[in-house]
Amino acid sequence: MSDRSRGLTVGKRPLALRSRYDIHLAAIPVVFIVAAMMSSIGSLPIHVTMVGASLLGAVVVLDGLFFNPPRVGDSP
């Protein structure tokens, strides 16, 4: 049986079905994009906003690796 006949969709899950780690992977580039936008719109220099984005990205990575690490069976 193919995946389509069972009603499965690969890679097209609603946001509610995304795992914590999918959100981590999406949050890191979003933080850097927002920091770059803040630098271009506001009066903060780019190096200041990138340091802030790096710190926030590091917090996300630390959360995903050490505080809430993946366990066997976490993947959908």
C-alpha positions in Angstrom: 0.0 0.0 0.0 1.3 3.5 -0.8 1.3 6.3 1.8 -1.4 8.1 -0.1 -3.9 5.2 0.1 -3.5 5.2 3.9 -4.1 9.0 4.1 -0.7 9.9 5.3 1.0 13.1 4.3 4.7 13.4 4.5 6.1 16.8 5.3 2.7 18.6 5.4 1.6 18.4 9.0 -0.4 21.2 10.6 1.4 23.4 13.1 -0.3 21.7 16.0 1.5 18.4 15.1 4.9 19.9 14.8 7.4 18.6 17.4 9.3 20.8 19.8 12.4 20.3 17.8 10.7 21.5 14.6 9.9 24.7 16.4 13.5 24.9 17.6 14.8 24.6 14.1 12.4 27.3 12.9 13.1 29.7 15.7 16.8 30.0 15.2 16.7 31.6 11.7 13.6 33.7 12.7 15.6 35.2 15.6 18.4 36.2 13.2 16.0 37.6 10.6 14.2 39.7 13.2 17.6 40.9 14.5 18.6 42.0 11.0 15.3 43.8 10.5 15.6 45.6 13.9 19.1 46.7 12.9 18.0 48.1 9.5 14.8 49.7 10.9 16.1 50.9 14.2 19.2 52.8 15.3 21.0 49.7 16.8 24.2 48.6 15.0 24.1 45.2 13.3 26.8 43.7 15.7 24.6 44.5 18.7 21.5 42.9 17.3 23.5 39.8 16.1 25.0 39.3 19.5 21.5 39.4 21.0 20.3 36.9 18.3 23.3 34.7 19.0 22.4 34.6 22.7 18.8 33.8 22.0 19.8 31.1 19.4 22.1 29.6 22.0 19.3 29.4 24.5 17.2 27.6 22.0 20.0 25.1 21.3 20.7 24.6 24.9 17.0 23.9 25.6 16.9 21.4 22.8 20.1 19.6 23.7 20.4 19.7 27.5 17.2 20.8 29.2 14.7 19.0 27.0 16.7 16.4 25.0 15.2 14.1 22.5 14.1 10.8 23.8 13.4 7.5 22.1 10.0 7.6 20.6 9.7 11.5 20.5 9.7 11.6 16.7 6.2 11.3 15.1 
